[in-house]
Amino acid sequence: MLDLKDILNDKDNVANKLLTRGYELDTKFIETKSLERKNLIQKKEKLASDKNIISDSFKTTMNDAQKEKLMSDSKKIDLEVQSLKSSLELVETSLNNHLLEIPNLPHQSCPIGHNENDNKIIEKTFNPQVDNNREHGDILESLNLISFEDAVKITQSRFVVFKGKLASLHRALISFMLNKHIKNSYIEYNVPYICNAKSLTGTGQLPKFEEDLFKLSNSNLYLIPTAEVPLTNIYRDMILSTNELPILMTAHTPCFRSEAGSYGLDTKGIIRQHQFEKIELVQIVHPDNSDQALDAITNQAKSVLDDLELPYQLVELCTGDLGFSSQKTYDIEVWFPSQNKYREISSCSNFGDFQARRLNMKYKENNKKKFVHTLNGSGLAVGRTLASLVENYFDGNKINIPAVLHKYLDFKTIEL
C-alpha cells in the first residue's frame, strides 16, 4: 500500500509513475475522501473538547437545573460523536479499499515500457545445445511416468499425477533446492497451505486478485497461491529490532492458482497447472539494504539452474509488466527446447515498504519505528524445473539425471 501522505503531497509525480505501469490514479477521489476524513476528525475533536468543557462545568455548578441541562447537552454530544464515528468509519473504509487497489510505484531504475515486449534481457548463460523437439509431456507419457487422465478422473484438467522414477526425481529436486538454500543462511519453515483473507490482503493478493485464488466455501480462508503469503505474514503486526534484520526464510509448499483468464494457454505438459510445487525465498530487510537483497535473492535462484546446468536468461521487467506489489522484478527464464524459447521459472521482486504497510511490519531504530522492506523469489518452481530438465537432458532414448541430483536418487538415467 502506498503512503497516503506521499500521494497527497506529491500527487503529480505519483500519478506519472503509476501511468508508466498502466494505472491511472484517481487523485480527485483520494483528495475528496481525504478532505471528508479530515473534516470529520476535526468535528469529532471539537465535540470532544465541548464535552470536556461541559464536564468541567458540571463539577463546579451547584444549580440542579443547570446540571440537568449540562447532562442533556452531554448526551446530545454523545449522539453526535457516535454519528460522526459511523460516518468516519465509512469514509475511512472507502478510502482504504481504494488505496488497496493501487499498485506499487516502480523503482527509479526500472526500464519504462508497456508489456513483456519491453522487458530487458540482461544476462544469458551458455547457448542451448540440445536438439530436441519433443515436448516434456510427450516424453514422460512415453515412459509411462505421468498421467493427465488419472488427474482428470480424480480432480479435473490442469492437474497431473507423477509416478515411479519421475515422482522420485521431483522429490529429489525439492530436497536439493531446500538444502542449497539452507546452506546459504535461509531458515526452513513448514507452513499452513491455507491462509485467511487478512494474510492475503497483507501480501497484495486481495482484494484485487481474488478470482485467481481457490476459496474454501463458507469461510474467509483460501488455498495459498505461494508460500510467500504464510512466510511473510509470520511477522505481521510486529516491531523488529535492527539486530533481527535481515530475516531469510524458505519453504516448500504446493501452490494453488485458478489461472483465471488463461484459458487455452499452455494446455500441453505441466507448464501451467492449478496445483504445483515451489520453493519460496523470502527476505525481510532494512530499507537501506533492499536493493542489494534483490540481487542476492536473484543470484540464489540462478545458482540452482547453474548447478543443474540448465540454460537460462535473466530479464529485468519494465514498468508495464511489473506485478501488482513489486517495485522492481527480475525474471529468470529457463530454456525449453521443444518450444525453442525461454519460459519464466522464477520471479524475484523487491516490494519496498508496500507489503510492510499493509502488514504493519516495522523495525525500531534510534527510538523511531519505520517500515521494513520485503522481498521474495522462487527458488525455484519445481514442476517447471522438472519439465525443462526432462527436455534438456533427453537424448532420444533416455533422460540423463544431472550429477548434482545423483546423491538423492538410486538411478542416474530414466530409459525408454
C-alpha positions in Angstrom: 0.0 0.0 0.0 1.2 3.5 -0.8 1.6 6.1 1.9 -1.5 8.4 1.7 0.7 11.4 2.7 3.1 10.7 -0.2 0.2 10.6 -2.6 -1.4 13.9 -1.4 2.0 15.8 -1.1 3.4 14.7 -4.4 0.3 13.6 -6.4 1.6 14.6 -9.9 4.8 12.6 -9.5 3.0 9.6 -8.0 0.4 9.7 -10.8 3.0 9.9 -13.5 5.0 7.0 -12.1 1.8 4.9 -11.9 1.0 5.8 -15.5 4.2 4.1 -16.6 2.7 0.8 -15.4 -0.7 1.5 -17.0 -2.5 2.6 -13.9 -4.4 5.9 -13.8 -4.5 7.4 -10.3 -7.9 8.9 -9.3 -6.5 11.8 -7.4 -9.8 13.6 -7.2 -11.4 10.6 -5.3 -8.4 10.4 -2.9 -8.4 14.2 -2.3 -12.2 14.3 -1.8 -12.2 11.4 0.7 -9.1 12.6 2.5 -10.8 16.0 3.0 -14.0 14.4 4.2 -12.0 12.4 6.6 -10.1 15.4 7.9 -13.3 17.4 8.4 -15.0 14.6 10.3 -12.0 14.2 12.6 -11.9 17.9 13.3 -15.6 17.9 14.1 -15.1 14.9 16.4 -12.3 16.6 18.1 -14.3 19.8 18.6 -17.2 17.8 20.1 -14.7 16.0 22.5 -13.4 19.4 23.5 -17.0 20.7 24.1 -17.8 17.7 26.2 -14.7 18.3 28.4 -15.9 21.9 29.0 -19.4 20.5 30.0 -17.7 18.0 32.3 -15.7 20.7 34.0 -18.8 22.9 34.3 -20.8 20.1 35.8 -18.2 19.7 38.6 -18.3 23.3 39.6 -22.0 24.2 39.3 -24.4 23.8 42.3 -27.6 24.6 40.3 -29.7 21.5 39.8 -31.4 22.9 36.7 -28.0 23.8 35.2 -26.7 20.3 35.9 -29.7 18.8 34.2 -29.1 21.0 31.1 -25.4 20.1 31.1 -26.3 16.4 31.2 -28.7 16.8 28.3 -26.1 18.7 26.3 -23.6 15.9 27.1 -26.0 13.2 25.8 -26.6 15.2 22.6 -22.8 15.4 22.0 -22.5 11.6 22.6 -25.1 11.0 19.9 -23.3 13.4 17.5 -20.0 11.8 18.2 -21.4 8.3 17.6 -22.9 9.6 14.3 -19.6 11.1 13.3 -17.8 7.8 14.2 -20.0 5.9 11.9 -19.5 8.5 9.1 -15.8 8.5 9.6 -15.7 4.7 9.5 -17.5 4.6 6.2 -15.1 7.3 4.7 -12.0 5.5 6.0 -13.2 2.2 4.7 -13.9 3.6 1.3 -10.5 5.4 1.2 -8.7 2.3 2.5 -10.3 0.0 0.0 -9.4 2.4 -2.8 -5.7 2.5 -1.6 -5.6 -1.3 -1.5 -6.3 -1.4 -5.3 -3.4 0.9 -6.2 -0.2 -0.9 -7.4 3.3 -0.2 -6.1 5.4 2.6 -7.6 8.1 1.4 -9.9 11.7 1.7 -8.7 13.5 4.6 -10.4 15.9 2.1 -12.1 13.1 0.1 -13.8 13.0 0.4 -17.6 9.8 2.1 -18.8 7.6 0.1 -21.1 4.1 -1.2 -21.8 4.4 -5.0 -21.6 6.7 -8.0 -21.8 8.0 -7.0 -25.2 9.7 -4.0 -23.5 11.5 -6.1 -20.9 15.3 -6.0 -20.9 17.4 -9.1 -21.2 20.4 -8.5 -19.0 22.1 -11.9 -18.9 22.3 -15.3 -20.7 24.1 -18.4 -19.7 25.6 -20.8 -22.3 23.8 -21.1 -25.6 21.4 -24.1 -25.6 23.0 -27.1 -27.4 20.1 -29.5 -27.2 18.5 -30.5 -30.4 15.2 -31.9 -29.2 11.7 -31.0 -30.4 9.8 -33.5 -28.2 7.7 -31.8 -25.5 8.3 -33.0 -21.9 4.7 -34.3 -21.5 5.1 -36.4 -24.6 8.4 -37.8 -23.4 7.1 -38.6 -19.9 3.9 -40.2 -21.3 6.0 -42.5 -23.5 7.9 -43.5 -20.3 4.6 -44.2 -18.5 5.7 -41.8 -15.7 2.9 -39.2 -15.9 -0.9 -39.3 -16.3 -3.1 -36.4 -17.1 -6.1 -38.8 -17.5 -5.8 -40.0 -13.9 -5.7 -36.4 -12.7 -8.8 -35.5 -14.6 -10.6 -38.5 -13.1 -9.5 -37.6 -9.6 -10.0 -33.8 -10.0 -10.2 -32.0 -13.3 -8.0 -30.7 -16.1 -4.8 -28.9 -15.3 -3.8 -31.3 -12.6 -1.3 -34.1 -13.0 -0.2 -37.4 -11.5 3.5 -38.3 -11.3 4.7 -41.9 -10.6 7.7 -44.1 -10.4 11.1 -42.5 -11.1 9.5 -39.2 -12.1 7.9 -38.8 -8.6 11.4 -39.6 -7.1 13.1 -37.1 -9.4 10.5 -34.4 -8.4 11.2 -35.1 -4.7 15.0 -35.1 -5.3 14.7 -31.6 -6.8 12.8 -30.4 -3.8 15.4 -31.7 -1.4 18.3 -30.4 -3.5 16.8 -26.9 -3.6 15.9 -26.7 0.1 19.4 -28.0 1.1 21.1 -25.4 -1.1 19.1 -22.5 0.4 19.6 -23.7 4.0 23.3 -23.8 3.4 23.1 -20.1 2.3 21.6 -18.9 5.6 17.9 -19.3 4.8 15.8 -20.8 7.7 13.5 -23.6 6.5 9.8 -23.3 7.5 6.8 -25.7 7.3 3.7 -23.5 7.0 0.0 -23.9 6.5 -1.3 -24.4 3.0 -4.5 -22.4 3.9 -4.5 -18.7 4.8 -7.1 -16.2 5.9 -8.2 -13.1 3.9 -6.1 -10.8 6.2 -2.9 -12.6 5.3 -3.6 -12.4 1.5 -4.5 -8.8 1.8 -1.2 -8.1 3.6 0.9 -9.5 0.7 -1.3 -8.0 -2.0 -3.3 -10.9 -3.5 -6.5 -9.5 -2.1 -8.7 -7.7 -2.8 -7.6 -7.3 -6.4 -6.8 -10.9 -7.4 -9.5 -12.9 -5.7 -10.5 -14.6 -8.9 -7.0 -16.1 -9.2 -7.4 -17.9 -5.8 -9.2 -21.0 -4.6 -11.5 -20.1 -1.8 -12.9 -22.5 0.8 -16.7 -22.3 0.8 -18.5 -20.6 3.7 -15.2 -19.1 5.1 -12.6 -16.4 4.7 -10.0 -19.0 4.0 -8.1 -19.6 0.8 -5.6 -22.2 -0.5 -2.2 -20.4 -0.8 -1.0 -19.3 -4.2 2.6 -19.2 -2.9 4.5 -19.7 0.3 5.3 -16.0 0.2 1.9 -15.4 1.9 2.3 -17.5 5.1 6.0 -16.8 5.4 5.7 -13.0 5.2 2.7 -12.9 7.5 4.6 -14.6 10.3 6.0 -11.1 11.0 2.7 -9.2 10.5 2.0 -6.6 13.2 5.5 -7.0 14.6 8.2 -4.4 15.5 11.6 -5.8 14.9 15.0 -4.7 16.1 17.7 -3.9 13.6 19.7 -6.8 15.1 17.0 -9.2 13.9 17.4 -8.0 10.3 17.8 -9.4 7.7 15.4 -12.3 8.1 15.8 -15.0 5.5 13.1 -17.7 5.1 12.5 -20.6 2.8 9.7 -23.2 2.4 8.5 -25.9 0.1 4.7 -25.9 -0.4 2.2 -26.7 -3.1 0.7 -23.7 -4.7 -2.9 -23.4 -5.9 -4.0 -21.0 -8.6 -7.2 -20.9 -10.6 -5.3 -19.5 -13.6 -8.3 -17.2 -14.3 -8.1 -15.7 -17.8 -5.5 -18.3 -19.0 -7.9 -20.5 -20.9 -6.2 -22.0 -23.9 -2.7 -21.2 -22.7 -0.1 -23.9 -22.1 -2.6 -26.7 -22.4 0.2 -29.2 -23.1 2.5 -30.6 -20.4 2.9 -29.2 -16.9 3.8 -25.6 -17.5 0.6 -24.1 -16.2 -1.3 -26.2 -13.6 -3.8 -25.4 -10.9 -1.5 -27.1 -8.4 2.2 -27.1 -8.5 5.2 -27.3 -6.1 7.5 -24.4 -5.4 10.4 -23.5 -3.1 10.0 -19.9 -1.9 12.7 -17.5 -0.8 11.6 -14.5 1.4 13.7 -11.7 2.9 12.7 -9.0 5.4 15.4 -6.3 5.4 16.4 -2.8 6.5 15.3 -0.3 3.8 18.9 0.6 3.1 19.7 -2.9 2.1 16.8 -4.0 -0.1 18.5 -3.2 -3.5 21.4 -5.5 -2.5 19.0 -8.1 -1.1 17.2 -8.3 -4.5 20.5 -9.1 -6.2 21.2 -11.7 -3.6 17.9 -13.4 -3.8 18.1 -13.4 -7.6 21.6 -14.9 -7.6 20.4 -17.5 -5.1 17.7 -18.6 -7.5 20.0 -18.5 -10.5 22.5 -20.7 -8.7 20.0 -23.6 -8.7 20.0 -23.6 -12.5 23.7 -23.2 -12.6 24.1 -26.4 -10.6 21.6 -28.2 -12.8 23.4 -26.9 -15.8 20.1 -25.7 -17.4 20.3 -22.8 -19.9 18.5 -19.6 -18.8 18.3 -15.9 -19.2 17.8 -13.1 -16.7 15.2 -10.4 -17.6 14.5 -7.1 -15.9 10.8 -6.3 -16.1 9.7 -3.0 -17.5 7.2 -0.8 -15.6 4.2 -2.1 -17.6 5.0 -5.7 -16.8 5.6 -5.5 -13.0 3.5 -7.5 -10.6 1.0 -5.5 -8.5 3.0 -5.3 -5.3 6.5 -5.1 -6.9 8.6 -2.0 -7.3 11.4 -4.0 -9.2 11.5 -7.5 -10.5 13.9 -9.8 -12.2 12.5 -12.9 -14.0 14.6 -15.9 -14.6 13.6 -17.8 -17.7 14.8 -21.4 -18.4 15.2 -22.9 -21.9 12.5 -25.2 -23.3 13.9 -26.9 -26.5 10.5 -28.1 -27.7 9.2 -24.5 -27.7 12.5 -23.0 -28.8 12.1 -20.3 -26.2 12.8 -19.3 -22.6 10.0 -19.6 -20.1 9.7 -18.0 -16.7 10.8 -20.2 -13.8 11.3 -17.6 -11.1 10.3 -14.0 -10.3 12.5 -12.2 -7.8 10.9 -9.0 -6.5 11.6 -6.1 -4.2 8.4 -4.7 -2.7 10.0 -1.9 -0.8 7.6 -1.0 2.1 4.5 -1.7 0.0 3.7 -5.0 1.8 5.0 -3.8 5.1 2.5 -1.0 5.2 -0.4 -3.5 4.6 1.1 -5.9 7.1 2.0 -3.2 9.7 5.5 -4.7 9.9 8.1 -2.3 11.3 11.6 -2.1 12.8 12.8 0.2 15.6 15.9 2.3 15.1 17.0 5.3 17.2 13.7 5.1 19.1 11.8 5.6 15.8 9.6 3.0 14.2 9.8 2.6 10.4 8.5 0.1 7.9 10.8 -2.7 6.8 11.3 -3.8 3.2 10.2 -7.2 2.0 11.4 -9.3 -1.0 10.6 -12.7 -2.4 11.6 -15.0 -5.2 11.0 -18.6 -6.4 14.0 -20.8 -5.8 12.5 -22.5 -7.9 9.2 -23.6 -9.3 9.7 -27.4 -9.1 7.4 -28.5 -11.9 8.8 -26.1 -14.5 12.4 -27.1 -13.4 11.4 -30.7 -13.9 9.9 -30.1 -17.3 12.9 -28.2 -18.5 15.3 -30.8 -17.1 13.4 -33.6 -19.0 13.6 -31.7 -22.3 17.2 -30.6 -21.9 18.6 -33.9 -20.7 16.6 -36.2 -23.1 19.0 -37.7 -25.7 16.4 -39.5 -27.7 16.5 -42.8 -25.7 16.8 -41.7 -22.1 16.7 -38.8 -19.6 20.1 -38.3 -18.1 20.0 -37.1 -14.5 22.1 -34.0 -13.6 25.1 -35.0 -11.5 24.1 -32.7 -8.6 21.0 -34.9 -8.0 22.7 -38.3 -8.0 23.1 -38.4 -4.2 19.3 -38.0 -3.9 18.5 -40.9 -6.2 19.4 -44.6 -6.8 19.4 -44.1 -10.6 21.2 -41.8 -13.0 19.1 -42.2 -16.0 15.4 -42.8 -16.9 15.3 -45.0 -20.0 12.6 -45.8 -22.6 
